[in-house]
Amino acid sequence: MKKKDIRILLVDDEPDILEIVGYNLSAEGYQVITADNGAEAVKVAKKKSPHLIILDVMMPGMDGIEACEQMRKIPELDETIITFLTARGEDYSQMAGFDAGADDYITKPIKPKVLISKVKALLRRFRDEEATSNIVKVGEIVINRDEYKVVKNKEEMILPRKEFELLSLLASKPGKVFKREDILDKVWGNEVVVGGRTIDVHIRKLREKIGDDSFKTVKGVGYKFVV
């Protein structure tokens, strides 16, 4: 998908944020739509179906958390990525955001170049619709789900089944934070009763094989794959 076709909804009650962030995103080639409050954001999102929503948490009236909850009830926004803008140290806001259905968060203040890099990472999940779903290419890694094979830097590696399935899940949506309970459900299902430490052990093994920088721990929530 080309940048000019990607719609980003930017929501913040501070005019300076809308102007500066909106300018940088537009300069990068994205379609930028803005809203200055939660209620307006929900209406605009339903009408425009953006690919990415950057949503401030603290806003008067309907705040970002409530707006996110409302958006997640709209079928047209099932595939939309929602990321929150939060002030540094707002752990409660981050936790509440994930519970409301957010995919990630961006910490303010943020430099324009860092913001653009973050947006690009979040949007990587919108791959060419013609791409084969059983072959996932993320950065230097190619995952072949049919053959249970992983290739990194042209070097083939065979992973144990659960490590492969965990990697495949996280890499399917780079930048998205997968909650621990969702990982357990999707990778282990009802096969056996396992504890949270099981995920940690598998992540540690993947870090050793794929690279420590590819996996990020979101404290109290889960894990995400980064490029």
N, C-alpha and C positions, 0 to 999 in steps of 0.2 A: 504493500500500500504506500502510495506517495504522500509526502508531507502535506501537499496542498489539499489532499483529500481527508486529512485527519482533523477532526473537530475537537477542540479543547474548551471546556467550560471552566472559567476562572471565577471563583466566588470569594469575595472578601468585602468587609464593610469599610476598609480603609482605601480611599481613592488613590493614595500613593502606591499601594501594593498592586492595585488593578492596573495602574498606568505603567509601572516599571516592569512587572512580571509579564503583563500583556504585551508590552513592546518587545521584550526579548523573545517571547514565543512567536510573535508575528514575524519578527526579523528572521527567525529560523525557518519560516515558511509554513507554519501551521495556521489553520483557521481558528481564531480566538473569539469566543463569546464570553461576555462578562455578566455578572449579577452581583448586587451589593447586599443581598440578604438571603436567608435560607428559603423563605417562602417563594421568592422570585426564582431562585435557583431550581427548585423542584419543577416549577411550571416550564421554565426554559429547557430543562433537561428532558422533560417529557416531549416537548415540541421538536427539539433539535437532535435528540439522540446522540450526544457527544461520545467520542471514543474514550476520552479521559476527562475526569472532573477533578479539579484541584480546589479543595474546599477548606476554608478557614473554620476553625472550631468555635472560637469565641466571637459570636455575633449577637446583636440585640434581637429580640423577638424569637424567631425560630433559629436556634443555633445550628452549628454544623452537624452535630451528632443526630439531632432530630431530622434534619434535612436528609442526611444519609439514610436513615431508617425509612423515610418516606420514598426515597429514590429506589431503594432495594425492593420495594413493593410494586414497582412499575415493570411489567414484563419486557418492554422495549429496551430497558437498561440492564438486562441480565448480563450482557457481555461488556458493559462499560466498566472501566477501571476507575476506582475512586481513591484518591489519596488526600490525606489531611495536611493542612498547614498548622503546625503546633509550635508554641514557644518552647525554647530549650528547657528541659526539666519537667515538662507537663506529662508525667507518667500516667496520671489518671486519664487525661484526655486521650492519650495514645491507646490505652486499654479499652476505654469506652468506644473509641473509634473503630477498633477491630470488632468489638461486639456488635456494633451497629451495621457492620458489613463492609468496612473499608478494606482496601487491599494493601495499603502502605501509608506512610506518613513522611512529610518533609519538614525538617526542623528550621524554624526562623531564628535569626536572619540567615539568608542563604545567598551566596554569590551567584550572579547570572549564569556563569559557565557551569557551575555545579548543578544548578537547577535544570539547565538544558540536558546535561548528562543524565540526570535522574529521570527526566521525562522520556528521553530516548530509551532508557532501560525499561521503563514501565510499558512503553508502546511496542516493545519487541515481540510481544505475544500476538500482535496483529500481523501475522505472516501472510504471504501470498496465499489466497484461497485455493490455488491450484496445487499447493505443496502437498506432498503425500503425508497423511496424518501419522503413519507408522514410522516415519523417519523425521526426527527432530534435530535441527541444527541450531546450536546456540554458541556463538563465539567460535572457539576453536574445537568445540565438542560436537560430535555427531552421534545421535542415539538411534539405533535401529531396533524398534520394538518387536519386529517379527523374528529377528535372529538373536535377540537378547545380547546385543553387541554394542560396545562403546568404542569410538575412535577419537583420540585426542592428539592433535598435532601429527596426524597420519599414523599414529601408533595404536594398534588395536588392543583392547583389553576386555577380558571376560570377567564380569562381576557376579558374585553370588546373587541368587534370585531376588532376595529382599533388598539388597543394596541397589540393584538395578532398578527395581520398581520404585524405590524411594527417590533415586536420582531422576528417573523418568517423570515422576510426579512433580518434583520441584522445578525441573528444567522446562516443563510444559508451559509454565507461566513465569518467566523471569521477572523478579521484582515483587511478585505477589507473596505475601506472608501466609504460609499454611499453618493453621492452628494444630497443635499437637493432637487433639482429638480427631481432627480431620485426617491427619497423616495415619494415625492408627487405624481408622476406619477404612481408608482407601488402600493402604498397603497390606495391613494384616487382617482386616475384616473380622470375621468370626472364627478364624482358624484356631487361634489359641488365645488365652488370656495373657496379655503382655503388659508390662509396666512402662511408664514414661522413659525409664532409663534405657529401654531397648532402642528407642529412637536416637538417643544421645550416642549410644555405642555405634550404631550404623552411620550416623553423621560423622563421627570421628574417623571411621574407616574410609568413608568417602573423601574426607578432607585429605587423608594421607595419599589417596590414589588420584583424585581429580585436582586437588589444590585447595589449600585452606581458605584462600580469598574468594572461592566460588560459593561458599556457604556462610550465611550470616544468621546469627542467633538473635531473635527478638525476645528479650527477657520477659518471661511470664506468658508468652504467647505461642511461639513456635519457631519455624525456620523459613528462610527464603533463599533462592538461588540467584546469585548476582553475576553479571558479566563485566 
